[in-house]
Amino acid sequence: MSSAGLNQLVDKPSRWLSEAGPNADLVLSTRVRLARNLRDIPFTQRAAEEEMGIVVSRVVSACQSSPSLAGGDFLAMGELTELDRQFLAERHLISREMVSEVRPAGLFLAAGEGATVMVNEEDHLRLTTVVAGFEIDRAWEAVRRVEEELDSALEFAYSEELGYLTASVFVHLPSLVLTKRIRQVLRGISQVGLAVRGFYGEGSEILGNFFQISNQTTLGLSERETIENLEKVTRQVLEAEVRARRVLLKEAHLQIEDKVFRAYGTLSHARVISAHEVINLVSAVRFGVALGIGPEADLTTLNQLLVMTQPAHLQKLGKREMTEAERNVFRATLVRERLAEPHPTPGPAS
């Protein structure tokens, strides 16, 4: 897939943004990633450029033969513009570090974006699957299937000392934030060996009451145990969010309703708006939808706006580079138009 071919992704929102997943009002997506390295080639930190080129060739060939990656395309980072690479990072398809990668590296992208293989990031391969809602077992089984298919064509190196699995759940926790219980919950998460990251993962800012709960290390645990631990802790966090939600509905229903309608009014009528504003306002409206109060809106549209209104996405949609001021105007227009589109009636909160 060339830079031009990326344009096909612009009009096809990621499937993980759908509200069809389990616990969709609480969880946007579940992601599982396995890092693997080829046995006979030095790791990327020590590999020569020629060796990294060999990795790309062998991995792409294996991906093209993988049933789970059938119909996919390879995106070579060196053949993409910086805007294209930023677009992929905003879509959570590559890491932020890979945006500036100049050595032989790339992304193999399966049809529908359900599975990806980053090539020559920190490891030779980073296999990732992502699903809508809270389905950690489904994401785990999918990534293991890809790993088994690729392992039949590539010989992976393994280490008993290094952890190679990263799993994360992208959650929305406005009730815990509003009831001021979020710090206690986050402290509990860190005490059991998990990490809480921002909107774009490690090192990124926490925006709009959206958090990514993930494992910090797999040392001393099997990959299965790591998955089970993350699932258990995440369920406890979601239960705490639901309890806090009930408290707010009972004690501050009118204030919450006012907050939701104010946010929706701004999104529906603003002529200039920043990306951070959209995330915070969408968070408030999304909260209202989950509670069954506020204006009519569907979670899928709101989830899509979180990604579509990011800088690179706007410029790809507008088919031109834009200044920040131009993006703020275009973003406001896009949000108004998307919210005005017909949408299904939202279902009840879980």
C-alpha positions as CSV (number, residue, x, y, z in Angstrom):
1,M,0.0,0.0,0.0
2,S,1.5,3.3,-1.0
3,S,0.9,6.8,0.5
4,A,-2.0,7.2,-2.0
5,G,-3.4,3.8,-0.9
6,L,-3.6,5.1,2.7
7,N,-6.4,7.4,1.6
8,Q,-8.7,4.3,1.5
9,L,-8.4,4.2,5.3
10,V,-9.5,7.7,5.8
11,D,-13.2,7.0,4.9
12,K,-13.2,3.6,6.7
13,P,-13.3,4.2,10.5
14,S,-11.5,1.5,12.6
15,R,-13.7,-1.4,13.6
16,W,-12.6,-1.1,17.2
17,L,-14.5,2.2,17.4
18,S,-17.8,0.4,17.1
19,E,-20.2,0.4,20.0
20,A,-21.0,-3.3,19.3
21,G,-18.4,-4.6,21.7
22,P,-19.2,-5.9,25.2
23,N,-19.3,-3.1,27.9
24,A,-19.0,-0.6,25.1
25,D,-20.1,2.3,27.3
26,L,-17.2,1.6,29.6
27,V,-14.5,0.1,27.3
28,L,-13.6,1.4,23.8
29,S,-11.3,-1.4,22.9
30,T,-9.1,-4.3,24.0
31,R,-5.6,-4.7,22.6
32,V,-3.1,-7.5,22.9
33,R,0.5,-7.3,21.5
34,L,3.2,-9.9,21.3
35,A,6.8,-9.0,20.6
36,R,8.9,-11.5,18.7
37,N,12.4,-11.5,17.2
38,L,14.0,-13.7,14.5
39,R,16.5,-16.2,15.9
40,D,19.4,-15.7,13.5
41,I,19.4,-11.9,13.2
42,P,20.5,-9.4,15.9
43,F,17.8,-7.4,17.7
44,T,17.0,-4.0,16.1
45,Q,19.2,-2.1,18.5
46,R,22.3,-3.9,17.2
47,A,21.2,-4.9,13.7
48,A,22.8,-3.3,10.7
49,E,20.6,-1.6,8.1
50,E,21.1,-4.5,5.7
51,E,20.0,-7.0,8.4
52,M,16.9,-5.0,9.1
53,G,16.1,-5.0,5.4
54,I,16.3,-8.8,5.5
55,V,13.9,-8.8,8.5
56,V,11.4,-6.7,6.5
57,S,11.6,-9.1,3.5
58,R,11.2,-12.3,5.5
59,V,8.4,-10.9,7.7
60,V,6.4,-9.5,4.8
61,S,6.6,-12.8,2.9
62,A,5.4,-14.7,6.0
63,C,2.6,-12.2,6.6
64,Q,1.4,-12.6,3.0
65,S,1.1,-16.3,3.6
66,S,-0.8,-16.0,6.9
67,P,-4.5,-16.8,6.7
68,S,-5.3,-14.3,9.5
69,L,-3.5,-11.5,7.5
70,A,-5.0,-12.4,4.1
71,G,-5.7,-9.4,1.9
72,G,-3.4,-7.2,4.0
73,D,-0.9,-4.7,2.8
74,F,2.6,-3.6,3.8
75,L,3.4,0.1,4.5
76,A,7.1,0.9,4.3
77,M,7.8,3.8,6.7
78,G,10.4,5.2,4.3
79,E,7.9,5.5,1.5
80,L,5.3,7.4,3.5
81,T,5.2,11.1,4.3
82,E,5.5,12.3,7.9
83,L,1.8,13.2,7.7
84,D,0.9,9.6,6.7
85,R,3.0,8.2,9.5
86,Q,1.3,10.6,12.0
87,F,-2.1,9.5,10.6
88,L,-1.2,5.8,11.4
89,A,-0.1,6.8,14.9
90,E,-3.3,8.7,15.6
91,R,-5.2,5.6,14.5
92,H,-3.2,3.6,17.0
93,L,-1.7,1.4,14.3
94,I,2.0,2.3,14.9
95,S,3.8,3.7,17.9
96,R,4.7,7.3,18.2
97,E,8.4,6.3,18.1
98,M,7.9,4.8,14.7
99,V,6.7,8.1,13.2
100,S,10.3,9.2,13.0
101,E,11.8,5.8,11.9
102,V,14.1,6.2,8.9
103,R,15.7,2.7,8.9
104,P,14.0,-0.2,7.1
105,A,10.7,-0.6,9.0
106,G,7.0,-0.8,8.3
107,L,3.6,-2.0,9.1
108,F,1.7,-5.0,7.8
109,L,-2.0,-4.2,8.0
110,A,-4.6,-6.8,7.8
111,A,-8.0,-6.0,6.2
112,G,-10.2,-4.2,8.6
113,E,-7.3,-3.2,10.9
114,G,-8.1,-6.1,13.3
115,A,-4.5,-7.3,13.2
116,T,-1.2,-5.6,12.5
117,V,2.5,-6.4,12.5
118,M,5.0,-3.6,13.2
119,V,8.3,-4.5,11.7
120,N,11.6,-3.3,13.1
121,E,10.3,-1.1,15.9
122,E,11.9,-2.1,19.2
123,D,11.6,-5.7,18.1
124,H,11.7,-7.4,14.8
125,L,7.9,-8.0,15.0
126,R,5.2,-6.6,17.1
127,L,2.0,-8.5,16.5
128,T,-1.2,-6.7,17.6
129,T,-4.9,-7.5,17.6
130,V,-7.5,-5.0,18.7
131,V,-11.3,-5.6,19.2
132,A,-14.1,-3.3,20.2
133,G,-15.3,-3.4,23.8
134,F,-14.0,-5.6,26.6
135,E,-13.0,-8.9,25.0
136,I,-9.5,-9.7,26.2
137,D,-9.8,-13.5,25.5
138,R,-10.9,-12.8,22.0
139,A,-8.0,-10.4,21.3
140,W,-5.6,-12.9,23.0
141,E,-6.7,-15.8,20.9
142,A,-6.5,-13.8,17.7
143,V,-3.0,-12.6,18.3
144,R,-1.9,-16.1,19.3
145,R,-3.3,-17.4,16.0
146,V,-1.3,-14.8,14.0
147,E,1.8,-15.7,16.0
148,E,1.4,-19.4,15.3
149,E,0.9,-18.8,11.6
150,L,4.0,-16.6,11.4
151,D,6.1,-19.0,13.5
152,S,5.6,-21.7,11.0
153,A,7.5,-19.6,8.4
154,L,9.9,-17.7,10.8
155,E,12.0,-19.1,13.6
156,F,11.4,-16.9,16.6
157,A,13.9,-16.4,19.4
158,Y,12.5,-16.7,22.9
159,S,13.8,-15.7,26.3
160,E,12.8,-17.0,29.7
161,E,13.9,-13.7,31.3
162,L,12.2,-11.1,29.0
163,G,8.5,-10.4,28.9
164,Y,7.1,-10.1,25.4
165,L,3.4,-9.6,25.9
166,T,1.6,-6.2,26.3
167,A,-2.1,-6.1,26.8
168,S,-4.2,-3.0,27.3
169,V,-7.8,-2.0,27.8
170,F,-8.9,1.5,26.7
171,V,-11.5,2.6,29.3
172,H,-13.7,5.6,30.0
173,L,-14.0,6.4,33.7
174,P,-15.8,9.8,34.1
175,S,-17.7,8.7,37.3
176,L,-14.5,7.9,39.2
177,V,-13.0,11.2,38.2
178,L,-16.1,13.2,39.1
179,T,-16.4,11.5,42.5
180,K,-12.7,12.0,43.1
181,R,-12.0,8.3,43.6
182,I,-9.8,8.0,40.5
183,R,-6.5,8.5,42.4
184,Q,-7.3,5.7,44.8
185,V,-8.2,3.4,42.0
186,L,-5.1,4.2,39.9
187,R,-3.0,3.7,43.0
188,G,-4.5,0.2,43.5
189,I,-3.8,-0.6,39.8
190,S,-0.1,0.2,40.2
191,Q,0.2,-1.8,43.4
192,V,-0.7,-5.0,41.5
193,G,1.8,-4.5,38.8
194,L,-0.3,-2.8,36.1
195,A,0.2,0.6,34.6
196,V,-2.2,3.4,33.6
197,R,-1.3,5.3,30.5
198,G,-2.8,8.2,28.5
199,F,-4.8,8.5,25.3
200,Y,-2.0,7.4,23.1
201,G,-0.3,4.9,25.4
202,E,3.0,5.2,27.3
203,G,4.2,8.7,28.0
204,S,1.1,10.3,26.6
205,E,-1.3,12.7,28.3
206,I,-4.5,11.6,30.0
207,L,-7.4,13.3,28.2
208,G,-11.2,13.3,28.6
209,N,-11.3,10.7,31.4
210,F,-9.9,8.1,29.0
211,F,-7.3,5.7,30.4
212,Q,-5.3,2.7,29.1
213,I,-4.8,0.0,31.7
214,S,-2.0,-2.3,30.8
215,N,0.6,-4.7,32.2
216,Q,4.0,-3.3,33.1
217,T,5.9,-6.5,32.9
218,T,5.5,-10.2,32.3
219,L,8.5,-11.3,34.3
220,G,7.7,-14.3,36.4
221,L,4.3,-14.7,34.8
222,S,3.1,-16.8,31.8
223,E,1.4,-14.9,29.0
224,R,-1.8,-16.5,30.0
225,E,-1.4,-15.4,33.6
226,T,-0.7,-11.9,32.5
227,I,-3.9,-11.8,30.5
228,E,-6.0,-13.2,33.4
229,N,-4.5,-10.7,35.8
230,L,-5.3,-7.7,33.5
231,E,-8.8,-9.0,33.0
232,K,-9.5,-9.5,36.7
233,V,-8.2,-6.0,37.7
234,T,-10.0,-4.3,34.8
235,R,-13.3,-5.9,35.9
236,Q,-12.8,-4.5,39.4
237,V,-12.1,-1.0,37.9
238,L,-15.2,-1.2,35.8
239,E,-17.3,-2.3,38.8
240,A,-16.0,0.7,40.7
241,E,-17.0,3.0,37.8
242,V,-20.5,1.6,37.7
243,R,-20.9,2.1,41.5
244,A,-19.7,5.7,41.2
245,R,-22.1,6.2,38.3
246,R,-25.0,5.1,40.5
247,V,-23.9,7.6,43.2
248,L,-23.8,10.5,40.6
249,L,-27.2,9.6,39.2
250,K,-28.7,9.7,42.7
251,E,-26.9,12.7,44.1
252,A,-26.1,14.9,41.1
253,H,-28.5,14.0,38.3
254,L,-29.3,17.5,37.3
255,Q,-25.7,18.7,37.4
256,I,-24.6,15.8,35.2
257,E,-27.4,16.4,32.7
258,D,-26.4,20.1,32.5
259,K,-22.8,19.1,31.9
260,V,-23.8,16.7,29.1
261,F,-26.1,19.2,27.3
262,R,-23.6,22.0,27.6
263,A,-20.9,19.8,26.0
264,Y,-23.3,18.6,23.2
265,G,-24.3,22.3,22.6
266,T,-20.7,23.3,22.1
267,L,-19.9,20.4,19.8
268,S,-23.1,21.0,17.8
269,H,-22.5,24.7,17.3
270,A,-18.9,25.6,17.7
271,R,-17.2,27.2,14.7
272,V,-13.6,26.9,16.0
273,I,-12.5,24.0,18.3
274,S,-9.3,22.3,19.3
275,A,-8.5,18.6,19.4
276,H,-8.2,18.6,23.2
277,E,-11.6,20.3,23.5
278,V,-13.2,17.7,21.3
279,I,-11.9,14.9,23.4
280,N,-13.1,16.5,26.7
281,L,-16.5,17.4,25.3
282,V,-17.0,14.0,23.6
283,S,-16.2,12.4,26.9
284,A,-19.0,14.3,28.6
285,V,-21.5,13.5,25.9
286,R,-20.4,9.9,25.9
287,F,-21.0,9.8,29.6
288,G,-24.6,11.0,29.1
289,V,-25.2,8.3,26.5
290,A,-24.0,5.7,28.9
291,L,-26.3,7.0,31.6
292,G,-29.3,7.3,29.3
293,I,-29.6,11.0,29.8
294,G,-28.8,13.9,27.5
295,P,-29.2,14.4,23.8
296,E,-29.6,11.6,21.2
297,A,-26.2,10.4,20.1
298,D,-24.6,7.0,19.4
299,L,-21.3,5.8,20.9
300,T,-19.9,4.8,17.5
301,T,-20.1,8.3,16.2
302,L,-18.6,9.7,19.4
303,N,-15.8,7.2,19.4
304,Q,-15.0,7.9,15.7
305,L,-14.8,11.7,16.5
306,L,-12.1,11.0,19.0
307,V,-9.9,9.8,16.2
308,M,-11.2,11.6,13.1
309,T,-10.6,15.0,14.7
310,Q,-6.9,14.5,15.3
311,P,-4.6,16.8,13.2
312,A,-3.3,14.2,10.6
313,H,-6.8,12.8,10.1
314,L,-8.2,16.2,9.4
315,Q,-5.6,16.9,6.8
316,K,-6.1,13.6,5.2
317,L,-9.9,14.2,5.1
318,G,-9.4,17.7,3.8
319,K,-6.8,16.5,1.2
320,R,-4.4,19.3,2.1
321,E,-2.0,20.4,4.7
322,M,-3.5,22.9,7.2
323,T,-2.3,25.3,9.8
324,E,-3.5,24.8,13.4
325,A,-6.0,27.7,12.9
326,E,-7.4,26.1,9.7
327,R,-7.6,22.7,11.4
328,N,-9.6,24.2,14.3
329,V,-12.2,25.6,11.8
330,F,-12.3,22.4,9.7
331,R,-12.6,20.3,12.9
332,A,-15.6,22.2,14.1
333,T,-17.4,21.8,10.8
334,L,-16.7,18.1,10.7
335,V,-18.0,17.6,14.2
336,R,-21.2,19.5,13.5
337,E,-21.8,17.5,10.3
338,R,-21.2,14.1,11.9
339,L,-23.5,14.9,14.9
340,A,-26.2,16.0,12.5
341,E,-26.2,12.7,10.6
342,P,-29.0,10.2,11.3
343,H,-28.0,7.6,13.8
344,P,-29.6,4.7,15.6
345,T,-31.2,5.1,19.0
346,P,-28.6,4.3,21.7
347,G,-29.1,1.2,23.7
348,P,-29.4,1.1,27.5
349,A,-26.3,1.4,29.7
350,S,-24.7,-1.8,30.9
